Structures are given as C-alpha cells and as structure tokens.
Amino acid sequence: MIPHRTTHYLESLDVFENHLVLQEKSKGHTVFEVLNRKNKKKHLVTFKDPTYEASPDENPNYETDKFRYVYESLNTPDSTYDHDLNLKTNDLLKVKEIPGGFKSQEYVTEWVWAKAKDGVKVPISLAYKKTTKLDGTAPLYIDGYGSYGLSNTANFQANWISLMDRGFVCAIAHIRGGSEMGRNWYETGKFLKKKNTFNDFIATTEHLIRKKYVHPKRVYAYGASAGGILMGYIANARPDLYKGLIARVPFVDVLTTMLDDSIPLTTGEYDEWGNPNKKEYYKYMKSYSPYDNVKKQDYPNILIQTGFHDSQVQYWEPAKWVAKLRELKTDSNRLLFKTQLSQGHSGASGRFESLKDKALEFAFIFDLEGIRQ
C-alpha cells in the first residue's frame, strides 16, 4: 500500500476501519501520514512549531474517524489532540498546566542547520525568550546524546524555563548516532564512524556562535550516560569552545569497560561500539575514549555526577576520569565530582529529588555566569 522510501523512517502504525495513520521520521521531524483506505488519498497532520515531538495516544476504537495524539515542543507543554481523519482538522482537548505563570507565547523555537566536518547538514532545535537579543551576547545551553539510535527529541523541558528566563538560548543538537534523520543517521554515528557524533556536536556549537545566536565565551554543554562520552571527547578535543560541561552518569572509560566481558552488559554493547578484542575496533575506541585521551592542557569547568548503585556505568568510571583530570589539567577551572550514594543510572527516585540534581547543575552554570538570583 505504501512503498519503501529511504526518505521516511517508519516508527509505528495505527489501523482504523477507514484509515491508516503512519508515524514516521522525515527530515528530522515526526510526521503523521494519513491514508484513506477507500480512495487511497493521503494527507499529513499539521503542527504549529518548527521543531516539536508528537506521538500517538491510545487509539483502541477501530471504527472511529478520530486519531488521538500527544504533541509538545520546546515552548508548548504536553498537549492532547484529536485529529479528524476526514475533515483534516485538529481539536485541542487538554494542555498540561505549568505552574508559575508560564506563557508559551513569550518563547520562540527554531529549527536550524549546521554543516558538519564532512559537509553533512546537522539539525538543531532552539528555544529562547522573545526578549533575548540574538546579537552574539547570550549564553548557550546545548544538550547532546547521539547513541543507540535514540532520538533526542524536542520535548517540552520545564526546567529550561529557568534558563530561558535568564537570557539563555537553549539547544538540542540532533547529531548522528540518533535516529532523528532516519536509520542511516544512526548507522553513520556508530562503530568505526562514532567520531561523527562528536564532530557534529562541535559543528553545531560553532554554528550557533558564528551566526551570533550566542557569545563564544558563554557556552555550556550537557550530556548523560553515552552522552558522557560526548562530553569527555569535546573536553579533550575542544576545551576552548566550552566554558562549562555537565556530565551525568558518564560512560567515559570506554576501552576498559568494553574489554571486560564479565560485566553483563558488555557483549551486548558490541553491537553499538564494536568488539575491542579486534584490533581495528580497539585502536578506534582508544582514539576517542575520554579517559584514555586526557592530556596536559587547560580544560573547561566541569561538573560530574554519578550514582553509587549505577549498574550501567559504574561509579568508578567517572571517578577514574576525575582523578586523571586532576592530575594532568593545567588550569585552575572548577572540576566538581558528586557521587549520589542512593541513586542508580536513572537518577533520583521521588517526585522532587531529581529536581535537586537539576538545580545543582543550573547553580553550577549560574555561578560561573555570575547570576545570583
């Protein structure tokens, strides 16, 4: 009914009596393509923001002509819609309430493209307050991941309101290793092409500086878990580009961990990073593993958090990394390490505990910025 297309990455399918609704990735965005099963005509569900995330809600009724979905963006809280499959209209049913007087219309989102080292165009999601001047003076908070084919989508980030209200431009770098641009986007960011992930992130940062969205000396980056490799790599390769880095439960001792097949997760990870018992993969991993590439040089300010009960990235990985950084770094910048003794890989449990961790991260940035309130 629908032929294979290299331009579309099929993620899910909802089947109704009179329609099919395909959830796909196309040009970095989630799209819902509706196919009328009787006349074979197609249409797309339309969305209001240049960068966003949408997903099907529960649709248990086969005989309905309504398709329910959830929509959000960097300035739009979680919203539930019904799409009329015949009339092609969207009916807003519910918007998640954000305490504190948040007004979506006070914030702007953008979808821009940066050119990577090898010429590939890499998308970036941006959000900032309308009153923020884009004249090269604003600070930047940029988030990156880029592994396992997991898309780092432009969901509503309530915590970012605190940053944007203080004049920050907030960004998500949709770098290779994720699936934002389809399966090939993942395949070209793993194994012996893993450095594309890191170079893409550097390119997105440089693009935002060059286009005067942000100030070159007020750049802060965040990465967690496999995103910790990213933070470790850019710390080694481009310490001049970032004023501060935040690495949460960071996977930074890549080679040692991947050589230890007594760890339950290791052999399964060969499908992502490769098998270092093979010389080619060993040498390539060693060339980017953050711990193995720490050297005598100046480093940015760095905040590292880990969990004592983390079964995916054991606490000694970042502990070793911090020890080596302290030994070799030639600057007087801050290097802070906190081990959360009651936490695992996913952070704190409980409704408010995770907010304390985020508050620590933002306090680290605000202090470097001289922001006192």
SULCORUR-V638108 format. One line per field, one symbol per residue. ss: DSSP state (A for helix, B for strand, O for the rest). phi: phi as a letter, one per 20 degrees, with the letter a starting at -180 (. if undefined). Layout:
BEGIN
ss = ???
phi = ???
END
This chain:
BEGIN
ss = OOOOOOOOBBBBBBBOOOBBBBBBBBOOBBBBBBBBOOOOOBBBOOOOOOOOBBBBOOOOOOOOOBBBBBBBBOOBBBBBBBBBOOOOOBBBBBBOOOOOOOOAAABBBBBBBBBOOOOOBBBBBBBBBOOOOOOOOOOBBBBOOOOOOOOOOOOOOOOAAAAAOOOOBBBBBOOOOOOOOOAAAAAOOOAAAOAAAAAAAAAAAAAAAAOOOOOOOOBBBBBBOAAAAAAAAAAAAOAAAOOBBBBBOOOOOAAAAAOOOOOOOAAAAAAAAOOOOOAAAAAAAAAAOOAAAOOOOOOOBBBBBBBOOOOOOOAAAAAAAAAAAAAAOOOOOOBBBBBBOOOBOOBOOOOOAAAAAAAAAAAAAAAAAOOOO
phi = .cffcfecdfdabddcgdbdceecdblndfcddddffedmfcbdfecedfcabcbfefceefeedddebdcbbfccfgcdcddffeemdddfdacffdfnmfcgfecddccccdefgenfedfcecbafgefeecndffddcdbcmbmmefeeeffdgffgffffdnfedbdeeefoecgdofffffecbledffggfffffffffffffemfbefdcdcccbclfffggffffffecffecebcccdkfecdffgffedeefgegfffgfddodffegffgffgffcggffdfbfafcffcdccbdfdfeecfgffffffffffffdfdddffcdccdefdddfenfeofdfffffffffffgffffemedb
END
